[in-house]
Amino acid sequence: MQEHSLAIAIPAYKIAYMAVPKAGCSSVKAALAHLDPGVTIPPEDEITVMTWHAIYPTVRYRRRAWHNLSDHWRFTVVRDPVRRMLSVYTNRVVQLRDLHMSRKLRDRPEFAHLSRDPDPDYFFQHLPEYMKGSSVIKHHCLGTKLFIGPRPLQYDRVYKTEEMGQLARDLSDRTGQPVEMRRENPSEMKLTLDDLAPQTIDAIRPLLEMEYRHLSEYFENPLK
């Protein structure tokens, strides 16, 4: 298991990973856990998607801690900012019903006007308030930079979520072990920018523009 509390690392293979919420991190953590000799995998009927996050908590980037792993093969996985943002709604709001789990949203009068079952336009137009009222929503909406660091990125390889198959092959080559990269937490519904009202897109545009600037080497901003 990881020996550095500020990163996900497998010392046995000198591999280190920085996870980004809603960018395939459940799948990557599951694959790493099966490789890690320091991890005991629970029985199959006891495993949930949260199993992998308990083994490898997602942490924020800390330059010094990451530098201390410079002798490891360091990688991360990033996702198109629009797709990442929309998946917060489809997975966390609709599928997992996180808004119903928040005590703040339930108990504090300043959040009483917020729907617990919002449509996507309402949710994104009120995103700052939902982030204040739900730590889970906030965690999944925070900018990628907080998790992988500023540019220039300090990684041996940055994968896009579309390249998970290549990541599995690379991990297998480095460890000499078979690696399966299963989709551990997929959204059950699909949502695109075309499904959102123009004023909704305007509401999330500043956050997305910051994300696309940070990841400009990997993704084209469709909102220009």
Backbone torsions as a table, in degrees:
resi	resn	phi	psi	omega
1	MET	NA	165.2	-175.2
2	GLN	-60.5	140.1	178.8
3	GLU	-101.7	-11.0	179.0
4	HIS	-108.4	113.9	-175.1
5	SER	-68.4	-13.7	-178.4
6	LEU	-103.0	19.1	175.2
7	ALA	-162.5	165.1	174.5
8	ILE	-98.4	114.4	-174.3
9	ALA	-138.1	146.2	173.1
10	ILE	-117.4	95.9	-176.2
11	PRO	-58.7	-32.3	-176.9
12	ALA	-60.7	-30.1	-178.8
13	TYR	-115.2	2.0	-178.8
14	LYS	54.5	50.7	178.9
15	ILE	-119.7	136.7	178.3
16	ALA	-136.4	143.3	-173.3
17	TYR	-139.3	136.5	170.6
18	MET	-109.0	122.8	-175.0
19	ALA	-91.2	142.8	174.2
20	VAL	-115.5	123.1	178.1
21	PRO	-55.9	138.0	180.0
22	LYS	63.9	29.3	175.1
23	ALA	-132.8	50.6	176.4
24	GLY	73.5	14.5	-171.6
25	CYS	-68.6	-31.7	177.7
26	SER	-63.1	-41.9	-179.5
27	SER	-67.0	-42.7	-179.3
28	VAL	-66.8	-43.7	179.6
29	LYS	-61.7	-40.1	178.3
30	ALA	-62.2	-44.1	179.2
31	ALA	-63.5	-42.6	179.6
32	LEU	-66.1	-39.4	179.9
33	ALA	-61.3	-36.7	178.2
34	HIS	-72.3	-20.3	176.6
35	LEU	-88.3	-28.2	-168.0
36	ASP	-76.3	115.6	179.0
37	PRO	-66.9	-13.8	178.4
38	GLY	-88.5	1.9	-177.5
39	VAL	-112.3	133.9	171.7
40	THR	-101.8	115.7	-178.7
41	ILE	-76.9	128.8	178.3
42	PRO	-65.5	165.4	173.6
43	PRO	-56.4	148.6	-173.9
44	GLU	-54.6	-39.5	-176.1
45	ASP	-75.5	-4.9	177.4
46	GLU	-103.5	-5.4	-175.5
47	ILE	-83.5	131.9	168.9
48	THR	-127.8	176.1	178.7
49	VAL	-61.9	-28.4	-179.5
50	MET	-71.6	-17.0	177.7
51	THR	-55.9	-45.2	-174.5
52	TRP	-71.6	-32.9	179.5
53	HIS	-75.3	-26.3	174.7
54	ALA	-72.0	-36.4	178.6
55	ILE	-71.1	-44.8	-178.0
56	TYR	-127.1	84.9	177.7
57	PRO	-60.5	142.5	174.3
58	THR	-73.5	129.6	-177.6
59	VAL	-123.8	161.5	176.7
60	ARG	-85.2	153.6	-178.3
61	TYR	-65.4	132.8	173.2
62	ARG	-129.1	115.5	-171.5
63	ARG	-54.3	-46.6	-176.0
64	ARG	-66.0	-43.3	179.5
65	ALA	-62.4	-40.1	179.9
66	TRP	-69.3	-37.6	176.8
67	HIS	-62.3	-35.0	-179.8
68	ASN	-66.6	-12.4	177.4
69	LEU	-104.2	21.3	-176.0
70	SER	-66.3	-14.9	175.8
71	ASP	-86.6	-1.2	176.0
72	HIS	-95.2	159.7	168.1
73	TRP	-80.8	113.7	-170.0
74	ARG	-108.1	132.1	-178.4
75	PHE	-143.9	164.8	171.7
76	THR	-147.3	170.1	177.0
77	VAL	-128.2	129.7	-179.7
78	VAL	-119.7	157.6	-176.9
79	ARG	-128.2	148.7	175.2
80	ASP	-51.0	125.4	-174.1
81	PRO	-55.2	-39.0	177.7
82	VAL	-63.7	-47.6	-178.7
83	ARG	-64.3	-38.2	177.8
84	ARG	-64.0	-45.0	-178.8
85	MET	-63.4	-46.1	-178.6
86	LEU	-64.6	-31.3	-179.4
87	SER	-70.6	-22.5	173.8
88	VAL	-59.9	-41.6	178.6
89	TYR	-70.8	-51.9	-173.3
90	THR	-66.2	-38.0	-176.5
91	ASN	-91.2	-52.8	-172.7
92	ARG	-79.3	-38.0	-176.8
93	VAL	-85.2	-52.5	-174.6
94	VAL	-80.1	-53.1	-171.5
95	GLN	-75.4	-48.7	-175.7
96	LEU	-95.9	-9.9	173.3
97	ARG	57.0	44.8	-177.1
98	ASP	-62.3	-30.5	-177.6
99	LEU	-65.6	-25.4	178.0
100	HIS	-78.8	-14.0	-177.6
101	MET	-93.0	-11.1	-173.9
102	SER	-81.9	119.4	176.8
103	ARG	-66.8	-36.7	178.6
104	LYS	-59.3	-49.2	-178.9
105	LEU	-63.3	-32.7	-177.8
106	ARG	-79.7	-39.3	-167.5
107	ASP	-102.8	-24.7	-173.7
108	ARG	-92.2	130.2	-175.4
109	PRO	-62.6	-27.8	-178.8
110	GLU	-67.6	-13.8	178.4
111	PHE	-109.2	6.9	-174.0
112	ALA	-62.6	-26.9	-177.5
113	HIS	-79.7	-11.0	-175.8
114	LEU	-83.1	130.1	177.3
115	SER	-68.2	140.6	173.8
116	ARG	-83.3	-15.5	178.2
117	ASP	-129.4	63.0	-175.4
118	PRO	-75.2	152.2	168.1
119	ASP	-76.2	167.0	-174.4
120	PRO	-60.6	-37.3	179.5
121	ASP	-63.4	-46.6	-179.8
122	TYR	-62.6	-43.7	-178.0
123	PHE	-60.3	-51.2	-175.7
124	PHE	-72.5	-29.9	176.2
125	GLN	-71.3	-20.2	178.1
126	HIS	-113.7	21.9	-173.8
127	LEU	-56.6	-44.7	179.5
128	PRO	-57.0	-37.1	178.9
129	GLU	-70.8	-40.2	177.6
130	TYR	-64.5	-36.0	178.2
131	MET	-66.8	-33.9	176.0
132	LYS	-71.1	-33.8	-174.7
133	GLY	-88.9	-13.9	-178.2
134	SER	-137.9	115.1	179.3
135	SER	-66.3	-29.3	179.0
136	VAL	-68.5	-46.0	177.6
137	ILE	-62.4	-43.5	179.0
138	LYS	-58.3	-47.2	-178.9
139	HIS	-56.4	-42.1	-175.6
140	HIS	-81.5	-12.6	178.9
141	CYS	-101.9	-9.5	-179.2
142	LEU	-59.9	150.0	-177.0
143	GLY	-62.7	146.6	-179.9
144	THR	-56.7	-33.8	-178.3
145	LYS	-56.0	-35.8	-179.1
146	LEU	-64.7	-22.9	-176.2
147	PHE	-102.5	-26.8	-177.5
148	ILE	-119.1	-3.5	176.2
149	GLY	92.8	170.9	-178.5
150	PRO	-77.9	166.5	172.0
151	ARG	-75.8	149.2	-7.6
152	PRO	-70.8	140.0	-175.8
153	LEU	-70.7	138.4	-174.8
154	GLN	-100.5	71.9	-177.3
155	TYR	-138.0	150.1	172.0
156	ASP	-74.8	-29.3	178.1
157	ARG	-155.2	132.3	172.8
158	VAL	-111.2	118.0	179.6
159	TYR	-100.1	144.9	166.9
160	LYS	-88.0	157.3	-178.6
161	THR	-59.9	-25.0	176.8
162	GLU	-70.4	-10.0	-176.1
163	GLU	-108.2	24.2	-178.0
164	MET	-63.4	-32.4	177.0
165	GLY	-62.9	-41.6	177.4
166	GLN	-65.8	-38.9	176.5
167	LEU	-59.8	-44.0	178.6
168	ALA	-59.8	-43.1	179.2
169	ARG	-65.1	-40.3	-179.8
170	ASP	-66.9	-40.6	177.2
171	LEU	-64.4	-39.8	178.0
172	SER	-63.4	-43.0	178.8
173	ASP	-62.3	-38.0	-176.2
174	ARG	-76.9	-30.1	-175.6
175	THR	-103.6	-17.8	-175.1
176	GLY	73.5	15.2	-178.7
177	GLN	-116.7	149.8	174.3
178	PRO	-68.2	138.3	-178.2
179	VAL	-125.7	126.5	176.0
180	GLU	-112.1	127.0	-179.1
181	MET	-108.3	83.6	-179.3
182	ARG	-84.4	152.8	175.1
183	ARG	-79.3	109.7	-172.3
184	GLU	-91.6	-24.1	-176.0
185	ASN	-144.7	59.5	-176.8
186	PRO	-76.2	150.6	173.4
187	SER	-74.7	142.8	-178.9
188	GLU	-88.6	-19.2	177.5
189	MET	-117.8	157.1	-179.5
190	LYS	-109.0	143.8	179.9
191	LEU	-144.7	137.9	177.9
192	THR	-128.2	169.2	176.4
193	LEU	-58.1	-33.1	-179.1
194	ASP	-64.3	-18.9	179.3
195	ASP	-82.8	-9.9	-176.0
196	LEU	-99.3	147.7	176.3
197	ALA	-69.9	153.1	179.7
198	PRO	-55.0	-39.5	-179.4
199	GLN	-68.9	-26.1	175.5
200	THR	-69.3	-44.8	177.7
201	ILE	-61.1	-40.2	176.9
202	ASP	-62.1	-34.8	-178.1
203	ALA	-67.8	-36.8	-177.9
204	ILE	-97.5	-4.3	-177.1
205	ARG	-55.6	-45.9	-177.7
206	PRO	-60.1	-42.0	179.2
207	LEU	-65.5	-42.3	-179.7
208	LEU	-68.2	-36.7	178.5
209	GLU	-63.1	-39.1	176.7
210	MET	-64.0	-40.9	179.8
211	GLU	-64.7	-44.2	-179.2
212	TYR	-68.0	-32.5	175.2
213	ARG	-64.0	-42.6	-178.8
214	HIS	-67.7	-32.8	-176.3
215	LEU	-110.7	29.4	-173.5
216	SER	-63.1	-22.0	177.7
217	GLU	-73.1	-15.0	-171.6
218	TYR	-119.0	-25.1	-174.8
219	PHE	-140.6	146.4	176.8
220	GLU	-93.5	135.7	-179.8
221	ASN	-79.0	115.8	-179.5
222	PRO	-79.5	-5.2	-174.8
223	LEU	-98.1	5.2	-179.8
224	LYS	-66.9	NA	NA
